[in-house]
Amino acid sequence: MYSHGKKILGDVLDQETRCIHYHTKKDIIAIKFYCCDTYYPCKSCHDSHGCGNHSVWPAALFNEKAILCGACGTELTINEYLNCQSSCPACSSLFNPGCTLHASYYFETQDR
């Protein structure tokens, strides 16, 4: 599936990057996985359809664009995403605030 010209892999349901795992009104981001440089809606989609070599973004690369807003197509840096307070800085669409609970699946955190 393509969203705003970007290829999104996984069990994608719509153009705003919702998937079978996360599909509320606010589940509108896709994450470019560090290990394979490919966008997926979530870790479960990557686990099912990805490279099989999951790794997280190192903190030193948090200025890389790796988050796609499914509403407007803006690519955010990891720092922008982590500091956006669950709202796209470009279009003000709301992101699922629960995603912050899964940050360690995607990004190097103090836990890692």
N, CA, C and O atoms as CSV, one atom per row, in Angstrom:
chain,resi,resn,atom,element,x,y,z
A,1,MET,N,N,0.851,-1.176,0.000
A,1,MET,CA,C,0.000,0.000,0.000
A,1,MET,C,C,0.892,1.233,0.000
A,1,MET,O,O,1.990,1.229,0.557
A,2,TYR,N,N,0.402,2.270,-0.627
A,2,TYR,CA,C,1.115,3.546,-0.640
A,2,TYR,C,C,0.317,4.593,0.117
A,2,TYR,O,O,-0.909,4.650,0.016
A,3,SER,N,N,1.015,5.407,0.864
A,3,SER,CA,C,0.414,6.533,1.566
A,3,SER,C,C,1.258,7.757,1.265
A,3,SER,O,O,2.428,7.823,1.643
A,4,HIS,N,N,0.667,8.718,0.589
A,4,HIS,CA,C,1.363,9.963,0.258
A,4,HIS,C,C,2.674,9.683,-0.482
A,4,HIS,O,O,3.681,10.352,-0.252
A,5,GLY,N,N,2.649,8.697,-1.362
A,5,GLY,CA,C,3.805,8.363,-2.173
A,5,GLY,C,C,4.834,7.464,-1.512
A,5,GLY,O,O,5.821,7.093,-2.147
A,6,LYS,N,N,4.626,7.109,-0.256
A,6,LYS,CA,C,5.554,6.235,0.469
A,6,LYS,C,C,4.971,4.828,0.530
A,6,LYS,O,O,3.786,4.655,0.813
A,7,LYS,N,N,5.790,3.843,0.270
A,7,LYS,CA,C,5.348,2.454,0.349
A,7,LYS,C,C,5.290,2.024,1.812
A,7,LYS,O,O,6.263,2.167,2.552
A,8,ILE,N,N,4.139,1.497,2.216
A,8,ILE,CA,C,3.937,1.020,3.577
A,8,ILE,C,C,3.663,-0.475,3.497
A,8,ILE,O,O,2.711,-0.898,2.841
A,9,LEU,N,N,4.487,-1.275,4.158
A,9,LEU,CA,C,4.309,-2.723,4.146
A,9,LEU,C,C,3.616,-3.186,5.417
A,9,LEU,O,O,3.566,-2.456,6.407
A,10,GLY,N,N,3.088,-4.387,5.387
A,10,GLY,CA,C,2.411,-4.960,6.539
A,10,GLY,C,C,0.938,-5.166,6.236
A,10,GLY,O,O,0.517,-5.150,5.080
A,11,ASP,N,N,0.169,-5.359,7.284
A,11,ASP,CA,C,-1.268,-5.606,7.159
A,11,ASP,C,C,-2.020,-4.273,7.186
A,11,ASP,O,O,-2.810,-4.012,8.093
A,12,VAL,N,N,-1.763,-3.442,6.184
A,12,VAL,CA,C,-2.281,-2.084,6.118
A,12,VAL,C,C,-3.736,-2.102,5.656
A,12,VAL,O,O,-4.101,-2.814,4.720
A,13,LEU,N,N,-4.561,-1.296,6.340
A,13,LEU,CA,C,-5.986,-1.251,6.028
A,13,LEU,C,C,-6.399,-0.056,5.175
A,13,LEU,O,O,-7.356,-0.149,4.407
A,14,ASP,N,N,-5.687,1.068,5.301
A,14,ASP,CA,C,-6.118,2.254,4.570
A,14,ASP,C,C,-4.953,3.178,4.251
A,14,ASP,O,O,-3.814,2.928,4.645
A,15,GLN,N,N,-5.260,4.251,3.530
A,15,GLN,CA,C,-4.253,5.221,3.084
A,15,GLN,C,C,-3.638,6.022,4.232
A,15,GLN,O,O,-2.599,6.660,4.058
A,16,GLU,N,N,-4.273,5.990,5.401
A,16,GLU,CA,C,-3.720,6.734,6.543
A,16,GLU,C,C,-2.851,5.842,7.427
A,16,GLU,O,O,-2.510,6.227,8.545
A,17,THR,N,N,-2.498,4.682,6.949
A,17,THR,CA,C,-1.538,3.731,7.531
A,17,THR,C,C,-2.062,2.926,8.710
A,17,THR,O,O,-1.270,2.354,9.459
A,18,ARG,N,N,-3.380,2.866,8.893
A,18,ARG,CA,C,-3.907,1.986,9.938
A,18,ARG,C,C,-3.676,0.537,9.509
A,18,ARG,O,O,-3.595,0.231,8.319
A,19,CYS,N,N,-3.573,-0.343,10.501
A,19,CYS,CA,C,-3.336,-1.754,10.201
A,19,CYS,C,C,-4.316,-2.618,10.998
A,19,CYS,O,O,-5.119,-2.109,11.780
A,20,ILE,N,N,-4.235,-3.929,10.783
A,20,ILE,CA,C,-5.151,-4.823,11.490
A,20,ILE,C,C,-4.889,-4.824,12.993
A,20,ILE,O,O,-5.772,-5.187,13.770
A,21,HIS,N,N,-3.705,-4.428,13.408
A,21,HIS,CA,C,-3.353,-4.422,14.828
A,21,HIS,C,C,-3.781,-3.135,15.530
A,21,HIS,O,O,-4.214,-3.165,16.682
A,22,TYR,N,N,-3.657,-2.005,14.830
A,22,TYR,CA,C,-3.965,-0.688,15.401
A,22,TYR,C,C,-4.757,0.092,14.352
A,22,TYR,O,O,-4.217,0.461,13.310
A,23,HIS,N,N,-6.025,0.341,14.626
A,23,HIS,CA,C,-6.863,0.949,13.601
A,23,HIS,C,C,-7.907,1.928,14.145
A,23,HIS,O,O,-9.000,2.048,13.592
A,24,THR,N,N,-7.564,2.627,15.234
A,24,THR,CA,C,-8.464,3.670,15.714
A,24,THR,C,C,-8.273,4.921,14.856
A,24,THR,O,O,-7.386,4.975,14.004
A,25,LYS,N,N,-9.101,5.902,15.091
A,25,LYS,CA,C,-9.020,7.157,14.351
A,25,LYS,C,C,-7.623,7.793,14.487
A,25,LYS,O,O,-7.154,8.461,13.565
A,26,LYS,N,N,-6.967,7.586,15.625
A,26,LYS,CA,C,-5.674,8.219,15.893
A,26,LYS,C,C,-4.464,7.363,15.486
A,26,LYS,O,O,-3.326,7.804,15.643
A,27,ASP,N,N,-4.688,6.168,14.975
A,27,ASP,CA,C,-3.569,5.297,14.568
A,27,ASP,C,C,-3.164,5.621,13.135
A,27,ASP,O,O,-3.438,4.860,12.207
A,28,ILE,N,N,-2.509,6.764,12.977
A,28,ILE,CA,C,-2.221,7.277,11.633
A,28,ILE,C,C,-0.747,7.574,11.407
A,28,ILE,O,O,-0.403,8.517,10.694
A,29,ILE,N,N,0.116,6.781,12.004
A,29,ILE,CA,C,1.538,6.939,11.683
A,29,ILE,C,C,2.087,5.616,11.171
A,29,ILE,O,O,1.566,4.543,11.476
A,30,ALA,N,N,3.127,5.720,10.402
A,30,ALA,CA,C,3.928,4.565,10.012
A,30,ALA,C,C,5.356,4.882,10.435
A,30,ALA,O,O,5.778,6.038,10.433
A,31,ILE,N,N,6.076,3.855,10.790
A,31,ILE,CA,C,7.443,4.014,11.284
A,31,ILE,C,C,8.403,3.331,10.321
A,31,ILE,O,O,8.214,2.173,9.949
A,32,LYS,N,N,9.440,4.071,9.922
A,32,LYS,CA,C,10.489,3.481,9.095
A,32,LYS,C,C,11.394,2.699,10.034
A,32,LYS,O,O,12.008,3.267,10.938
A,33,PHE,N,N,11.470,1.403,9.816
A,33,PHE,CA,C,12.271,0.565,10.697
A,33,PHE,C,C,13.750,0.706,10.353
A,33,PHE,O,O,14.148,0.657,9.189
A,34,TYR,N,N,14.537,0.878,11.385
A,34,TYR,CA,C,15.979,1.082,11.240
A,34,TYR,C,C,16.642,-0.094,10.536
A,34,TYR,O,O,17.526,0.096,9.701
A,35,CYS,N,N,16.220,-1.296,10.867
A,35,CYS,CA,C,16.879,-2.503,10.367
A,35,CYS,C,C,16.705,-2.704,8.860
A,35,CYS,O,O,17.572,-3.294,8.217
A,36,CYS,N,N,15.605,-2.226,8.293
A,36,CYS,CA,C,15.363,-2.502,6.875
A,36,CYS,C,C,14.987,-1.255,6.074
A,36,CYS,O,O,14.677,-1.354,4.887
A,37,ASP,N,N,15.014,-0.075,6.718
A,37,ASP,CA,C,14.747,1.185,6.029
A,37,ASP,C,C,13.409,1.150,5.285
A,37,ASP,O,O,13.294,1.648,4.165
A,38,THR,N,N,12.394,0.548,5.932
A,38,THR,CA,C,11.087,0.357,5.311
A,38,THR,C,C,10.002,0.756,6.301
A,38,THR,O,O,10.096,0.481,7.497
A,39,TYR,N,N,8.967,1.412,5.776
A,39,TYR,CA,C,7.842,1.830,6.615
A,39,TYR,C,C,6.871,0.684,6.879
A,39,TYR,O,O,6.507,-0.067,5.974
A,40,TYR,N,N,6.460,0.568,8.147
A,40,TYR,CA,C,5.416,-0.355,8.610
A,40,TYR,C,C,4.536,0.409,9.593
A,40,TYR,O,O,5.012,1.336,10.248
A,41,PRO,N,N,3.255,0.036,9.709
A,41,PRO,CA,C,2.399,0.696,10.684
A,41,PRO,C,C,2.766,0.383,12.135
A,41,PRO,O,O,2.547,1.209,13.021
A,42,CYS,N,N,3.320,-0.805,12.381
A,42,CYS,CA,C,3.612,-1.191,13.764
A,42,CYS,C,C,4.625,-2.339,13.789
A,42,CYS,O,O,4.963,-2.915,12.755
A,43,LYS,N,N,5.093,-2.649,14.980
A,43,LYS,CA,C,6.053,-3.737,15.169
A,43,LYS,C,C,5.460,-5.087,14.781
A,43,LYS,O,O,6.160,-5.930,14.220
A,44,SER,N,N,4.183,-5.300,15.071
A,44,SER,CA,C,3.559,-6.578,14.714
A,44,SER,C,C,3.555,-6.780,13.200
A,44,SER,O,O,3.791,-7.889,12.720
A,45,CYS,N,N,3.288,-5.715,12.451
A,45,CYS,CA,C,3.346,-5.809,10.985
A,45,CYS,C,C,4.769,-6.126,10.525
A,45,CYS,O,O,4.967,-6.940,9.623
A,46,HIS,N,N,5.760,-5.479,11.149
A,46,HIS,CA,C,7.157,-5.764,10.802
A,46,HIS,C,C,7.516,-7.199,11.174
A,46,HIS,O,O,8.201,-7.885,10.415
A,47,ASP,N,N,7.059,-7.654,12.335
A,47,ASP,CA,C,7.340,-9.035,12.746
A,47,ASP,C,C,6.790,-10.026,11.731
A,47,ASP,O,O,7.426,-11.043,11.454
A,48,SER,N,N,5.619,-9.744,11.173
A,48,SER,CA,C,4.975,-10.652,10.227
A,48,SER,C,C,5.523,-10.549,8.813
A,48,SER,O,O,5.615,-11.554,8.108
A,49,HIS,N,N,5.888,-9.345,8.393
A,49,HIS,CA,C,6.224,-9.118,6.984
A,49,HIS,C,C,7.588,-8.482,6.764
A,49,HIS,O,O,7.954,-8.182,5.627
A,50,GLY,N,N,8.341,-8.274,7.831
A,50,GLY,CA,C,9.585,-7.519,7.731
A,50,GLY,C,C,10.809,-8.354,7.443
A,50,GLY,O,O,10.725,-9.477,6.945
A,51,CYS,N,N,11.936,-7.781,7.767
A,51,CYS,CA,C,13.235,-8.338,7.399
A,51,CYS,C,C,13.687,-9.492,8.289
A,51,CYS,O,O,14.621,-10.212,7.936
A,52,GLY,N,N,13.037,-9.675,9.439
A,52,GLY,CA,C,13.448,-10.743,10.349
A,52,GLY,C,C,14.670,-10.413,11.179
A,52,GLY,O,O,15.205,-11.273,11.879
A,53,ASN,N,N,15.111,-9.167,11.102
A,53,ASN,CA,C,16.315,-8.739,11.815
A,53,ASN,C,C,16.025,-7.449,12.578
A,53,ASN,O,O,16.758,-6.469,12.439
A,54,HIS,N,N,14.969,-7.443,13.378
A,54,HIS,CA,C,14.509,-6.227,14.052
A,54,HIS,C,C,15.605,-5.580,14.883
A,54,HIS,O,O,16.284,-6.231,15.678
A,55,SER,N,N,15.753,-4.291,14.676
A,55,SER,CA,C,16.636,-3.489,15.521
A,55,SER,C,C,16.028,-2.098,15.653
A,55,SER,O,O,15.262,-1.661,14.795
A,56,VAL,N,N,16.376,-1.408,16.736
A,56,VAL,CA,C,15.794,-0.095,17.016
A,56,VAL,C,C,16.715,1.024,16.544
A,56,VAL,O,O,17.917,0.835,16.357
A,57,TRP,N,N,16.107,2.201,16.357
A,57,TRP,CA,C,16.887,3.374,15.973
A,57,TRP,C,C,17.802,3.793,17.123
A,57,TRP,O,O,17.325,3.993,18.240
A,58,PRO,N,N,19.104,3.929,16.876
A,58,PRO,CA,C,20.004,4.415,17.923
A,58,PRO,C,C,19.763,5.904,18.180
A,58,PRO,O,O,19.431,6.651,17.259
A,59,ALA,N,N,19.931,6.324,19.418
A,59,ALA,CA,C,19.680,7.708,19.811
A,59,ALA,C,C,20.496,8.708,18.984
A,59,ALA,O,O,20.049,9.832,18.758
A,60,ALA,N,N,21.665,8.312,18.540
A,60,ALA,CA,C,22.511,9.203,17.747
A,60,ALA,C,C,21.878,9.563,16.400
A,60,ALA,O,O,22.311,10.516,15.752
A,61,LEU,N,N,20.863,8.816,15.974
A,61,LEU,CA,C,20.215,9.061,14.677
A,61,LEU,C,C,18.792,9.608,14.812
A,61,LEU,O,O,18.011,9.526,13.865
A,62,PHE,N,N,18.454,10.151,15.952
A,62,PHE,CA,C,17.094,10.642,16.183
A,62,PHE,C,C,16.749,11.879,15.352
A,62,PHE,O,O,15.605,12.334,15.391
A,63,ASN,N,N,17.694,12.432,14.608
A,63,ASN,CA,C,17.389,13.533,13.693
A,63,ASN,C,C,17.042,13.034,12.290
A,63,ASN,O,O,16.822,13.835,11.381
A,64,GLU,N,N,16.995,11.722,12.114
A,64,GLU,CA,C,16.596,11.120,10.836
A,64,GLU,C,C,15.073,11.118,10.720
A,64,GLU,O,O,14.367,10.917,11.708
A,65,LYS,N,N,14.575,11.344,9.505
A,65,LYS,CA,C,13.139,11.262,9.261
A,65,LYS,C,C,12.737,9.793,9.220
A,65,LYS,O,O,13.220,9.025,8.387
A,66,ALA,N,N,11.843,9.414,10.135
A,66,ALA,CA,C,11.475,8.005,10.236
A,66,ALA,C,C,10.015,7.787,10.637
A,66,ALA,O,O,9.607,6.652,10.883
A,67,ILE,N,N,9.229,8.857,10.704
A,67,ILE,CA,C,7.824,8.744,11.077
A,67,ILE,C,C,7.008,9.434,9.997
A,67,ILE,O,O,7.280,10.582,9.644
A,68,LEU,N,N,6.012,8.739,9.474
A,68,LEU,CA,C,5.145,9.292,8.442
A,68,LEU,C,C,3.766,9.559,9.026
A,68,LEU,O,O,3.139,8.659,9.586
A,69,CYS,N,N,3.296,10.789,8.899
A,69,CYS,CA,C,1.924,11.110,9.290
A,69,CYS,C,C,1.007,10.621,8.183
A,69,CYS,O,O,1.105,11.074,7.042
A,70,GLY,N,N,0.126,9.707,8.514
A,70,GLY,CA,C,-0.793,9.162,7.525
A,70,GLY,C,C,-1.848,10.153,7.073
A,70,GLY,O,O,-2.465,9.962,6.025
A,71,ALA,N,N,-2.064,11.208,7.844
A,71,ALA,CA,C,-3.066,12.205,7.471
A,71,ALA,C,C,-2.559,13.153,6.386
A,71,ALA,O,O,-3.256,13.409,5.404
A,72,CYS,N,N,-1.342,13.672,6.567
A,72,CYS,CA,C,-0.845,14.683,5.620
A,72,CYS,C,C,0.389,14.263,4.833
A,72,CYS,O,O,0.739,14.914,3.849
A,73,GLY,N,N,1.056,13.188,5.246
A,73,GLY,CA,C,2.238,12.718,4.533
A,73,GLY,C,C,3.544,13.334,4.976
A,73,GLY,O,O,4.588,13.056,4.388
A,74,THR,N,N,3.507,14.163,5.999
A,74,THR,CA,C,4.746,14.758,6.505
A,74,THR,C,C,5.603,13.672,7.138
A,74,THR,O,O,5.113,12.829,7.889
A,75,GLU,N,N,6.891,13.710,6.820
A,75,GLU,CA,C,7.847,12.823,7.474
A,75,GLU,C,C,8.499,13.598,8.622
A,75,GLU,O,O,9.075,14.669,8.429
A,76,LEU,N,N,8.392,13.032,9.799
A,76,LEU,CA,C,8.968,13.651,10.994
A,76,LEU,C,C,10.271,12.970,11.354
A,76,LEU,O,O,10.459,11.778,11.107
A,77,THR,N,N,11.172,13.748,11.944
A,77,THR,CA,C,12.348,13.115,12.527
A,77,THR,C,C,11.877,12.390,13.794
A,77,THR,O,O,10.789,12.657,14.306
A,78,ILE,N,N,12.682,11.502,14.273
A,78,ILE,CA,C,12.334,10.799,15.505
A,78,ILE,C,C,12.207,11.790,16.650
A,78,ILE,O,O,11.281,11.690,17.455
A,79,ASN,N,N,13.137,12.755,16.734
A,79,ASN,CA,C,13.039,13.778,17.783
A,79,ASN,C,C,11.739,14.566,17.679
A,79,ASN,O,O,11.087,14.824,18.691
A,80,GLU,N,N,11.359,14.950,16.464
A,80,GLU,CA,C,10.104,15.689,16.294
A,80,GLU,C,C,8.931,14.849,16.783
A,80,GLU,O,O,8.048,15.348,17.479
A,81,TYR,N,N,8.928,13.583,16.419
A,81,TYR,CA,C,7.837,12.704,16.823
A,81,TYR,C,C,7.796,12.520,18.340
A,81,TYR,O,O,6.733,12.612,18.953
A,82,LEU,N,N,8.945,12.262,18.933
A,82,LEU,CA,C,8.987,12.031,20.379
A,82,LEU,C,C,8.600,13.276,21.187
A,82,LEU,O,O,8.218,13.169,22.353
A,83,ASN,N,N,8.701,14.441,20.572
A,83,ASN,CA,C,8.400,15.690,21.270
A,83,ASN,C,C,7.123,16.378,20.780
A,83,ASN,O,O,6.857,17.514,21.171
A,84,CYS,N,N,6.336,15.724,19.944
A,84,CYS,CA,C,5.176,16.379,19.334
A,84,CYS,C,C,3.911,16.323,20.186
A,84,CYS,O,O,2.890,16.891,19.799
A,85,GLN,N,N,3.955,15.665,21.317
A,85,GLN,CA,C,2.797,15.548,22.207
A,85,GLN,C,C,1.580,14.960,21.490
A,85,GLN,O,O,0.452,15.425,21.653
A,86,SER,N,N,1.844,13.926,20.693
A,86,SER,CA,C,0.809,13.142,20.005
A,86,SER,C,C,-0.044,13.959,19.044
A,86,SER,O,O,-1.249,13.739,18.925
A,87,SER,N,N,0.593,14.903,18.363
A,87,SER,CA,C,-0.089,15.719,17.370
A,87,SER,C,C,0.889,16.070,16.258
A,87,SER,O,O,2.015,16.488,16.527
A,88,CYS,N,N,0.465,15.904,15.014
A,88,CYS,CA,C,1.356,16.219,13.894
A,88,CYS,C,C,1.665,17.708,13.870
A,88,CYS,O,O,0.742,18.522,13.854
A,89,PRO,N,N,2.939,18.083,13.866
A,89,PRO,CA,C,3.291,19.494,13.844
A,89,PRO,C,C,2.914,20.183,12.532
A,89,PRO,O,O,2.832,21.410,12.482
A,90,ALA,N,N,2.684,19.409,11.472
A,90,ALA,CA,C,2.346,20.000,10.175
A,90,ALA,C,C,0.847,20.209,9.992
A,90,ALA,O,O,0.426,21.260,9.508
A,91,CYS,N,N,0.028,19.210,10.379
A,91,CYS,CA,C,-1.414,19.292,10.101
A,91,CYS,C,C,-2.293,19.251,11.350
A,91,CYS,O,O,-3.514,19.376,11.257
A,92,SER,N,N,-1.683,19.079,12.500
A,92,SER,CA,C,-2.370,19.027,13.804
A,92,SER,C,C,-3.247,17.792,14.005
A,92,SER,O,O,-4.007,17.734,14.971
A,93,SER,N,N,-3.157,16.811,13.116
A,93,SER,CA,C,-3.895,15.562,13.337
A,93,SER,C,C,-3.376,14.893,14.599
A,93,SER,O,O,-2.185,14.947,14.905
A,94,LEU,N,N,-4.281,14.266,15.317
A,94,LEU,CA,C,-3.909,13.619,16.564
A,94,LEU,C,C,-3.371,12.222,16.322
A,94,LEU,O,O,-3.930,11.453,15.540
A,95,PHE,N,N,-2.282,11.904,16.999
A,95,PHE,CA,C,-1.701,10.564,16.990
A,95,PHE,C,C,-2.147,9.850,18.251
A,95,PHE,O,O,-2.510,10.495,19.235
A,96,ASN,N,N,-2.125,8.542,18.231
A,96,ASN,CA,C,-2.504,7.748,19.394
A,96,ASN,C,C,-1.463,7.952,20.499
A,96,ASN,O,O,-0.306,7.566,20.329
A,97,PRO,N,N,-1.854,8.551,21.624
A,97,PRO,CA,C,-0.875,8.779,22.698
A,97,PRO,C,C,-0.377,7.473,23.314
A,97,PRO,O,O,0.682,7.457,23.942
A,98,GLY,N,N,-1.117,6.384,23.147
A,98,GLY,CA,C,-0.687,5.092,23.664
A,98,GLY,C,C,0.566,4.569,22.990
A,98,GLY,O,O,1.238,3.686,23.524
A,99,CYS,N,N,0.883,5.104,21.826
A,99,CYS,CA,C,2.096,4.667,21.117
A,99,CYS,C,C,3.359,4.944,21.928
A,99,CYS,O,O,4.366,4.256,21.766
A,100,THR,N,N,3.306,5.937,22.787
A,100,THR,CA,C,4.489,6.245,23.598
A,100,THR,C,C,4.855,5.074,24.506
A,100,THR,O,O,6.008,4.938,24.915
A,101,LEU,N,N,3.880,4.234,24.820
A,101,LEU,CA,C,4.158,3.053,25.646
A,101,LEU,C,C,5.025,2.031,24.918
A,101,LEU,O,O,5.635,1.167,25.548
A,102,HIS,N,N,5.077,2.130,23.597
A,102,HIS,CA,C,5.817,1.172,22.771
A,102,HIS,C,C,7.100,1.750,22.191
A,102,HIS,O,O,7.702,1.136,21.310
A,103,ALA,N,N,7.527,2.898,22.656
A,103,ALA,CA,C,8.704,3.564,22.085
A,103,ALA,C,C,9.929,2.653,22.057
A,103,ALA,O,O,10.719,2.718,21.115
A,104,SER,N,N,10.098,1.815,23.062
A,104,SER,CA,C,11.294,0.961,23.118
A,104,SER,C,C,11.291,-0.114,22.033
A,104,SER,O,O,12.328,-0.730,21.788
A,105,TYR,N,N,10.159,-0.355,21.379
A,105,TYR,CA,C,10.106,-1.291,20.257
A,105,TYR,C,C,10.790,-0.721,19.021
A,105,TYR,O,O,11.234,-1.459,18.142
A,106,TYR,N,N,10.866,0.621,18.971
A,106,TYR,CA,C,11.324,1.307,17.767
A,106,TYR,C,C,12.582,2.136,17.941
A,106,TYR,O,O,13.379,2.285,17.015
A,107,PHE,N,N,12.750,2.681,19.160
A,107,PHE,CA,C,13.816,3.657,19.412
A,107,PHE,C,C,14.629,3.263,20.630
A,107,PHE,O,O,14.102,2.717,21.600
A,108,GLU,N,N,15.930,3.551,20.566
A,108,GLU,CA,C,16.772,3.339,21.739
A,108,GLU,C,C,16.237,4.214,22.869
A,108,GLU,O,O,16.046,5.417,22.698
A,109,THR,N,N,16.005,3.612,23.995
A,109,THR,CA,C,15.494,4.339,25.148
A,109,THR,C,C,16.415,4.078,26.329
A,109,THR,O,O,17.372,3.310,26.223
A,110,GLN,N,N,16.125,4.711,27.440
A,110,GLN,CA,C,16.929,4.490,28.642
A,110,GLN,C,C,16.802,3.060,29.110
A,110,GLN,O,O,17.670,2.565,29.830
A,111,ASP,N,N,15.721,2.375,28.710
A,111,ASP,CA,C,15.526,0.966,29.077
A,111,ASP,C,C,16.522,0.064,28.356
A,111,ASP,O,O,16.843,-1.022,28.839
A,112,ARG,N,N,17.007,0.509,27.211
A,112,ARG,CA,C,17.883,-0.329,26.379
A,112,ARG,C,C,19.322,0.015,26.597
A,112,ARG,O,O,20.201,-0.588,25.982
